[in-house]
């Protein structure tokens, strides 16, 4: 009964739950944001993206794609998890506070959720890797 009420009592359950969260949120980030950006970059189409902090649109786009695709995959695999979470956190900080800073919270909800999750991963790691 204690395991149901307090899943953190067992380290194995905790590690499994953290692995599940890493995989689930990482799969969403890669499939809905990172992979489409990679395809757009490879297609050679003109890039229309937010030019932030003095960078060109293409540079901003490439950095966002790197964070949302490559770094998200590394987090999913548990490889350099904390280090890989840093570019993702920076990307979503820029999205939440710079790109969508003047928008209502409802427009910033999804980037805020990604920011919260990857900040959690950065500080508390992602659990034991079972690979």
C-alpha positions as a LaTeX table, in Angstrom:
\begin{tabular}{lrrr}
\hline
Residue & $x$ (\AA) & $y$ (\AA) & $z$ (\AA) \\
\hline
Unk1 & 0.00 & 0.00 & 0.00 \\
Unk2 & 2.89 & 2.36 & 0.76 \\
Unk3 & 4.13 & 1.99 & $-2.85$ \\
Unk4 & 0.79 & 3.20 & $-4.22$ \\
Unk5 & 0.55 & 6.17 & $-1.88$ \\
Unk6 & 4.24 & 7.10 & $-2.06$ \\
Unk7 & 5.89 & 5.93 & $-5.31$ \\
Unk8 & 9.13 & 7.68 & $-4.25$ \\
Unk9 & 9.59 & 5.16 & $-1.43$ \\
Unk10 & 11.10 & 2.71 & $-3.92$ \\
Unk11 & 14.07 & 3.95 & $-5.98$ \\
Unk12 & 13.28 & 1.54 & $-8.81$ \\
Unk13 & 9.74 & 2.93 & $-9.16$ \\
Unk14 & 11.11 & 6.48 & $-9.04$ \\
Unk15 & 13.67 & 5.73 & $-11.75$ \\
Unk16 & 11.02 & 4.09 & $-13.93$ \\
Unk17 & 8.66 & 7.08 & $-13.57$ \\
Unk18 & 11.45 & 9.52 & $-14.42$ \\
Unk19 & 12.40 & 7.40 & $-17.43$ \\
Unk20 & 8.77 & 7.39 & $-18.57$ \\
Unk21 & 8.59 & 11.19 & $-18.24$ \\
Unk22 & 11.87 & 11.66 & $-20.12$ \\
Unk23 & 10.70 & 9.44 & $-22.94$ \\
Unk24 & 7.16 & 10.84 & $-23.15$ \\
Unk25 & 8.05 & 14.53 & $-23.07$ \\
Unk26 & 11.13 & 13.98 & $-25.22$ \\
Unk27 & 9.10 & 12.13 & $-27.85$ \\
Unk28 & 6.58 & 14.98 & $-27.94$ \\
Unk29 & 9.31 & 17.62 & $-28.26$ \\
Unk30 & 11.18 & 15.73 & $-30.97$ \\
Unk31 & 8.15 & 14.72 & $-33.02$ \\
Unk32 & 6.15 & 17.95 & $-32.78$ \\
Unk33 & 8.94 & 20.55 & $-32.82$ \\
Unk34 & 12.44 & 19.22 & $-33.49$ \\
Unk35 & 11.87 & 16.84 & $-36.39$ \\
Unk36 & 9.68 & 19.26 & $-38.38$ \\
Unk37 & 12.41 & 21.90 & $-37.96$ \\
Unk38 & 15.04 & 19.44 & $-39.17$ \\
Unk39 & 12.93 & 18.62 & $-42.24$ \\
Unk40 & 12.42 & 22.31 & $-43.00$ \\
Unk41 & 16.15 & 22.97 & $-42.69$ \\
Unk42 & 16.98 & 20.05 & $-45.01$ \\
Unk43 & 14.37 & 21.11 & $-47.58$ \\
Unk44 & 16.21 & 24.30 & $-48.46$ \\
Unk45 & 13.04 & 26.39 & $-48.17$ \\
Unk46 & 13.49 & 29.96 & $-46.94$ \\
Unk47 & 13.51 & 30.14 & $-43.14$ \\
Unk48 & 11.01 & 32.43 & $-41.46$ \\
Unk49 & 11.77 & 32.39 & $-37.75$ \\
Unk50 & 12.26 & 34.81 & $-34.88$ \\
Unk51 & 15.63 & 36.55 & $-35.06$ \\
Unk52 & 16.61 & 36.87 & $-31.40$ \\
Unk53 & 19.54 & 38.41 & $-29.55$ \\
Unk54 & 21.13 & 39.77 & $-32.70$ \\
Unk55 & 21.25 & 36.42 & $-34.50$ \\
Unk56 & 19.89 & 35.88 & $-37.98$ \\
Unk57 & 16.66 & 33.96 & $-38.52$ \\
Unk58 & 18.57 & 30.96 & $-39.85$ \\
Unk59 & 21.00 & 30.88 & $-36.90$ \\
Unk60 & 18.13 & 31.10 & $-34.40$ \\
Unk61 & 16.31 & 28.36 & $-36.28$ \\
Unk62 & 19.35 & 26.05 & $-36.32$ \\
Unk63 & 19.94 & 26.54 & $-32.58$ \\
Unk64 & 16.27 & 25.84 & $-31.81$ \\
Unk65 & 16.36 & 22.71 & $-34.00$ \\
Unk66 & 19.55 & 21.54 & $-32.25$ \\
Unk67 & 17.93 & 21.94 & $-28.83$ \\
Unk68 & 14.55 & 20.48 & $-29.77$ \\
Unk69 & 15.87 & 17.55 & $-31.78$ \\
Unk70 & 19.44 & 16.56 & $-30.85$ \\
Unk71 & 19.37 & 17.59 & $-27.18$ \\
Unk72 & 15.88 & 16.15 & $-26.63$ \\
Unk73 & 17.08 & 12.79 & $-28.01$ \\
Unk74 & 20.10 & 12.88 & $-25.69$ \\
Unk75 & 17.81 & 13.54 & $-22.72$ \\
Unk76 & 15.52 & 10.69 & $-23.79$ \\
Unk77 & 18.49 & 8.32 & $-23.95$ \\
Unk78 & 19.88 & 9.58 & $-20.65$ \\
Unk79 & 23.17 & 10.60 & $-22.30$ \\
Unk80 & 24.65 & 13.81 & $-20.88$ \\
Unk81 & 21.16 & 14.47 & $-19.52$ \\
Unk82 & 21.87 & 17.60 & $-17.51$ \\
Unk83 & 24.17 & 19.08 & $-20.12$ \\
Unk84 & 21.67 & 18.35 & $-22.92$ \\
Unk85 & 18.86 & 19.97 & $-20.93$ \\
Unk86 & 20.65 & 23.37 & $-20.88$ \\
Unk87 & 20.08 & 24.29 & $-24.57$ \\
Unk88 & 16.44 & 23.18 & $-24.26$ \\
Unk89 & 15.95 & 25.36 & $-21.19$ \\
Unk90 & 17.57 & 28.35 & $-22.90$ \\
Unk91 & 15.42 & 27.83 & $-26.01$ \\
Unk92 & 12.21 & 27.79 & $-24.01$ \\
Unk93 & 13.27 & 30.73 & $-21.82$ \\
Unk94 & 13.71 & 32.73 & $-25.05$ \\
Unk95 & 10.34 & 31.54 & $-26.36$ \\
Unk96 & 8.43 & 32.26 & $-23.14$ \\
Unk97 & 9.98 & 35.61 & $-22.23$ \\
Unk98 & 11.19 & 37.09 & $-25.52$ \\
Unk99 & 9.32 & 35.67 & $-28.50$ \\
Unk100 & 5.94 & 35.32 & $-26.77$ \\
Unk101 & 6.63 & 37.67 & $-23.87$ \\
Unk102 & 3.75 & 40.05 & $-24.58$ \\
Unk103 & 1.22 & 37.30 & $-25.28$ \\
Unk104 & $-1.30$ & 36.05 & $-22.70$ \\
Unk105 & $-0.30$ & 33.07 & $-20.58$ \\
Unk106 & $-2.62$ & 30.80 & $-22.57$ \\
Unk107 & $-0.40$ & 31.37 & $-25.65$ \\
Unk108 & 2.74 & 30.56 & $-23.65$ \\
Unk109 & 1.36 & 27.53 & $-21.82$ \\
Unk110 & 3.04 & 24.77 & $-23.88$ \\
Unk111 & 6.51 & 26.37 & $-23.92$ \\
Unk112 & 6.16 & 26.99 & $-20.18$ \\
Unk113 & 5.38 & 23.31 & $-19.59$ \\
Unk114 & 8.45 & 22.23 & $-21.56$ \\
Unk115 & 10.52 & 24.78 & $-19.64$ \\
Unk116 & 9.27 & 23.46 & $-16.28$ \\
Unk117 & 9.89 & 19.84 & $-17.21$ \\
Unk118 & 13.40 & 20.30 & $-18.54$ \\
Unk119 & 14.32 & 22.55 & $-15.60$ \\
Unk120 & 13.22 & 19.71 & $-13.33$ \\
Unk121 & 15.40 & 17.29 & $-15.31$ \\
Unk122 & 18.35 & 19.67 & $-15.05$ \\
Unk123 & 18.14 & 19.99 & $-11.27$ \\
Unk124 & 16.99 & 16.49 & $-10.31$ \\
Unk125 & 18.35 & 14.44 & $-13.21$ \\
Unk126 & 16.26 & 12.01 & $-15.13$ \\
Unk127 & 16.55 & 8.90 & $-13.02$ \\
Unk128 & 18.59 & 5.81 & $-13.74$ \\
Unk129 & 18.97 & 4.87 & $-17.39$ \\
Unk130 & 17.85 & 1.32 & $-18.12$ \\
Unk131 & 19.58 & 1.12 & $-21.51$ \\
\hline
\end{tabular}
